[in-house]
Amino acid sequence: MSILVVGSVAYDDVETPSAKRKRQLGGSATYFAYAAAHFAPTRLVAVVGRDFEQEHVALLRERGVDLEGLEVAEGKSFAYGCRYEDDMNVRVTHFTDLNVFADFHPKLPRSYRDSELVFLANIHPDLQHEVLDQMNRPRLVACDTMNLWIETAREPLERLLGRIDVLMINDEEARLLTGERNLPRAARRLLAMGPQRLVIKRGEYGVVMFSADGVFTAPAYPLEDVFDPTGAGDTFAGGFIGSLARSGALDEAAMRRAVIHGSAMASFAVEDFSLDRLVRLSDEELRERVRGFRDLSRFLDPEIE
Amino acid sequence: MSILVVGSVAYDDVETPSAKRKRQLGGSATYFAYAAAHFAPTRLVAVVGRDFEQEHVALLRERGVDLEGLEVAEGKSFAYGCRYEDDMNVRVTHFTDLNVFADFHPKLPRSYRDSELVFLANIHPDLQHEVLDQMNRPRLVACDTMNLWIETAREPLERLLGRIDVLMINDEEARLLTGERNLPRAARRLLAMGPQRLVIKRGEYGVVMFSADGVFTAPAYPLEDVFDPTGAGDTFAGGFIGSLARSGALDEAAMRRAVIHGSAMASFAVEDFSLDRLVRLSDEELRERVRGFRDLSRFLDPEIE
C-alpha cells in the first residue's frame, strides 16, 4: 500500500548530556518518511528553503522517499534548537524559527492523491484538513497533534477527529484533550470523538493502543544509552504505517505488529543523532529487535492455556 | 513452599476523590499475607495493639494466614491516614502514628524458622537483618524498602542487599539508590549490589523485572476505576511470592508467571477499599484476568517465527 506523509522538514541543533550537533536533518515528515520507507515507498509533502542541502535530498531519495511534494521556497528552512537534560525526558527548547514553514500550505501532487495510508504529522489542524480535502478516499488516515493545537485550535482539531482513523498522541495530550486523568477513561472519550483507534505514546513506558478490538500494550525497549530522543515519536509512526503498508492488512493483528515495528524503529532511532542509526539499520537487525520485544513480555501459564 | 512475611499491620484512614473510610484494615504484612494466602499458607510476623479487632484476626485466619507470629502489645495499633488526589498517583499523608510499631522487633516463632520463601516488607533495614538472623537458610528472600531508609539507613540497607535474592522497589527508589536516571543502567548497578533479581514497580505503567536471565515487562491492567491504591505494591508482592510457592519453581518461567500473578492480584486490590475485593475474589476470576494480561501484550509476527 502507498504511504503519504505531510509535516515538517527541518534543521535541528541538538544538545544532549554527552554531545551536541548543529544543523542535523530533522522534522516530523523526515523522521516519519525515513522510517516508513524502510518498509514501503513513501511520498512526502513539506516545504524547505533555498538552504536545504542536496546531500539530504539524496539521502531521502536513495531511501525510496518520493520528493515530488517537497516544495522549495524562497527563504530558510524551518530551524529548531533544543537541549536535553540529564533526565532525557526533559527537553528545553532554545529556538523555533519557522522560516518558510510559517506560510506552508500543503499542495499534493496529482500522483499523491490516491495514497492509501496517510500520516498527518504534527501541523496546524487547518492544514491537516487541507491535506484530506485533496485526497481521494484513503484507506487509513493517522494523525498526530500537540498541546499548542489542543489549546489554540480545538475546533478544527475536534472536527479533524471525525475524519481520521488512528489518533497517535502522547499521554499528556490525551489527558489535555479530554480533561480525564485516567488513561483508559480518556481513551474511551477520544474513541467517542471519531477515530477507530488510539495509539498513546508514553516515552520510556512504551505504547498503549485502544480500539473496539481491545487494548494492546508494548513496552519501550530497555536501552542503557538513549543518545538523542529527537524524532522518536515520528519514527514510531513511520514504522507503524510502514508495517501496515508492507503487510497489506489493517486488522487487529496487523495493528499490533505495527505497534511493535514502530517501537523497534524508534528504539533504533534514539541510539544516535538524527537519522544516523536508521541509515545503517539492516532488516535482520530489525527482526532481531522484534524478537527482543516478543521476549520482553512473553510468559507461560499452564493454568490458562 | 512455605511463605513468611514480616511487616506492618495497621489501621488506615483513607480518603479518595469518591469516598472515604476510617480505620480500615491495612499495613504491608496484611496486604501481602492476604494476597499470598490465596495461593499457599502464609506465616505472618507483626505487632498490633490491644485495639486490634477480633474480626480482623478471624479474617486473616480464615484465609489461611498463620498468626502465631502476630504479637499483641500494650498500646494502640499502627495508624495511618492519607488522601489521594484526583491524580491517584499523588498521595498526601495526614498522619502516621507508629504506636506499638515504634518499638517493634520481629520475633520468629520456632515453627516459622524453616520458611522457604520470605518477604521482608518495608521496615527498617536493621529489623530486616534481625529477621534473617533468625532464619534457617530460606530458599528465597525478597525485600522492599523506601526512600526514608535509603536516605537514613543506607549502610544496613546496602549490607542487606548482599543477603537477599529479589529486591522489589519502585522506579523512584531505584534511581535514589543508584543516582542513575536511566532505569536499565540503575538495574545493572543494583544487581551488582547483591540481589539476583530486581522487580521494579511503576504504578500505572506496570512492572519490569531484571536479572541475568533478561528483562521482563508487564503492563498494569487498564482499569477505568482505580478506587483505592493503598496496598497495591504489597498485594503485588504477595501474589508474586504466592505464585512461586504454588508452582514450587524458582526459574525464569516461574518468576515471569509470578510477576503476572502479582500484577493481577494488585489490579483487583485497587478496585475496592482495603482487602474487600480480594475477599470476594475467585480463582476463576484470577485466571480470567491472567488471560487478560496475556492478551494485552500478545502479537504475532510471521517474519520472526
Interface residues (C-beta under 8 A of the other chain):
Chain A: D86 D87 M88 R181 N182 L183 P184 R185 R188 R202 E204 Y205 G206 V208 G214 V215 F216 T217 A218 P219 P222 L223 E224 D225 V226 A253 R256 R257 V259 I260 R287 V290 R291 R294 D295 L296 S297 R298 F299 L300 D301 E303 I304
Chain B: D86 D87 M88 R181 N182 L183 P184 R185 R188 R202 E204 Y205 G206 V208 G214 V215 F216 T217 A218 P219 P222 L223 E224 D225 V226 A253 R256 R257 V259 I260 R287 V290 R291 R294 D295 L296 S297 R298 F299 L300 D301 E303 I304
